[in-house]
Amino acid sequence: MDHTQLLGAEKYGSAVFWQPVDDWTGLKGRVIEVHEQGQIIDRGAVDSVTADGLILWLAFDGALPRRLVEKLPGRYVRVLP
């Protein structure tokens, strides 16, 4: 898959830039990265999203069944292929 097919990705020459997803309501079932202050702080498949899109739950394998992620200033989501 060409990385320009990422949700919100744009290609300029050979570089690919992505835009954060503003509306989290449609992310259920998608695999995402959560970024904060330029760092990846979490990654996983979106298990559920609140109707207002302010909170989502990431599904995990292992001891933790899922983790809550709150939409806060400075926190961004990137959809992975």
C-alpha positions as CSV (number, residue, x, y, z in Angstrom):
1,M,0.0,0.0,0.0
2,D,1.2,3.5,-0.9
3,H,1.6,5.5,2.3
4,T,-0.4,8.4,0.6
5,Q,-3.4,6.2,1.1
6,L,-3.3,6.8,4.9
7,L,-6.2,8.8,6.1
8,G,-5.2,12.4,6.0
9,A,-1.8,11.7,4.3
10,E,-0.5,14.0,1.5
11,K,2.5,13.4,-0.7
12,Y,4.9,16.2,-1.7
13,G,7.6,14.9,-4.0
14,S,9.0,11.8,-2.3
15,A,7.9,12.9,1.3
16,V,4.7,11.8,2.9
17,F,3.0,14.1,5.5
18,W,0.0,13.2,7.5
19,Q,-2.7,15.3,9.1
20,P,-4.1,14.4,12.5
21,V,-7.7,13.1,12.6
22,D,-9.9,15.7,14.1
23,D,-13.2,13.7,14.1
24,W,-12.7,10.6,16.2
25,T,-16.3,9.3,15.8
26,G,-15.5,7.2,12.7
27,L,-12.4,5.5,14.1
28,K,-14.0,2.3,15.4
29,G,-12.1,-0.7,14.0
30,R,-9.2,1.3,12.7
31,V,-5.6,0.9,13.9
32,I,-4.2,4.2,15.2
33,E,-1.2,5.8,16.8
34,V,-1.7,8.4,19.5
35,H,0.8,11.3,19.5
36,E,1.5,13.8,22.2
37,Q,4.2,16.4,22.2
38,G,5.8,14.9,19.0
39,Q,6.0,11.4,20.6
40,I,4.0,8.2,20.0
41,I,2.4,7.5,23.4
42,D,0.0,4.7,22.4
43,R,-1.0,2.4,19.5
44,G,-3.8,-0.1,18.9
45,A,-7.1,-0.9,17.3
46,V,-10.0,1.3,18.3
47,D,-12.5,-0.8,20.1
48,S,-15.1,1.8,20.8
49,V,-15.7,5.6,20.6
50,T,-18.1,7.8,22.5
51,A,-20.9,9.5,20.4
52,D,-19.2,12.9,20.9
53,G,-15.8,11.6,19.8
54,L,-14.0,12.8,22.9
55,I,-13.0,9.4,24.2
56,L,-12.0,6.2,22.6
57,W,-10.8,2.8,23.8
58,L,-7.9,0.9,22.3
59,A,-8.0,-2.9,22.3
60,F,-4.9,-4.7,23.4
61,D,-3.6,-8.2,23.4
62,G,-2.3,-9.4,26.8
63,A,-3.0,-8.5,30.4
64,L,-4.8,-5.2,29.7
65,P,-8.1,-5.7,27.7
66,R,-8.3,-2.1,26.6
67,R,-7.2,1.4,27.4
68,L,-9.1,4.7,27.5
69,V,-7.7,7.6,25.4
70,E,-9.2,11.1,26.0
71,K,-9.1,13.8,23.3
72,L,-7.0,16.6,24.9
73,P,-5.2,19.6,23.6
74,G,-1.8,18.6,22.1
75,R,-2.9,14.9,21.6
76,Y,-3.3,13.8,18.0
77,V,-4.4,10.6,16.3
78,R,-2.9,9.1,13.1
79,V,-4.7,6.3,11.3
80,L,-2.3,3.4,10.2
81,P,-2.8,1.3,7.1
